[in-house]
Amino acid sequence: MNILIALSCLLFIHSCEKKNEKTSMEDHQSIIINAVKKGQLQLVEKELGNGADVNTTDEHKSSLLLIATHDNDLEMAKLLVKHGADVNQQDEIYDSPFLYAGASGYAELVTLFLANGARFDVFNRYNGSALIPACERGHLEVVKILANTKGFPIDHINRLGWTGLLEAVILGNGSSKYVDVVRILVSAGCNVNIADHNGVTALQHAKASGYKDIAAILEKAK
């Protein structure tokens, strides 16, 4: 009987220890997530030094690095990358630090992530690359960086049937910013003859929309 009581006590103590250990881990996760959100570099570094997982995620599966990227926090991103943060880790809607930085026009973060393992075969929820939304939004510096990065799939086609060039023409407004996007892509060697799902090329879209400057660049590149 005494043996059974003793075993029960031991099991209870072990269960409590496990519960406390889990609570402690969750507390540390909460601390480092909040610290990243608040840009508290020293606290984040302290937590990482104490063994916190650099690829910890929040309730939306956003990693610490993605949270920092949302805020365009370059110094925080540098710290996390130094500790081995995964620049390709995706959240519940398939955003990764690299993809989000490209889509948002955060050129310094894009450069940082390219130097730290950015993959070109990880795509967003539209099966698009970091370049395609950058073209659509006219983020010239990011377009320039990615279009001229060796091995980057400049002609990747997303689920909508569009390349970066097609998005710049179809979703852009033909302004000087989009003329520059098209010029950068053409200079980098993009395939101007790729058509969308309806068989319409970027040149045909440009002509139909009255984007004369863009059409001139594409006409010359044929």
KABEL-V316015 format. One record per run of one state. SS is the DSSP state (A for helix, B for strand, O for the rest). FROM is the first residue (numbers start at 0). TO is the last residue. Records with the same first field share a line. If there is no record, write none. Layout:
# KABEL-V316015
SS=FROM-TO, FROM-TO
This chain:
# KABEL-V316015
O=0-0, 37-39, 49-55, 57-61, 70-72, 82-95, 104-105, 114-128, 137-138, 147-162, 170-174, 187-193, 195-199, 209-210, 221-221
A=1-36, 40-48, 63-69, 73-81, 96-103, 106-113, 129-136, 139-146, 163-169, 175-186, 201-208, 211-220
B=56-56, 62-62, 194-194, 200-200
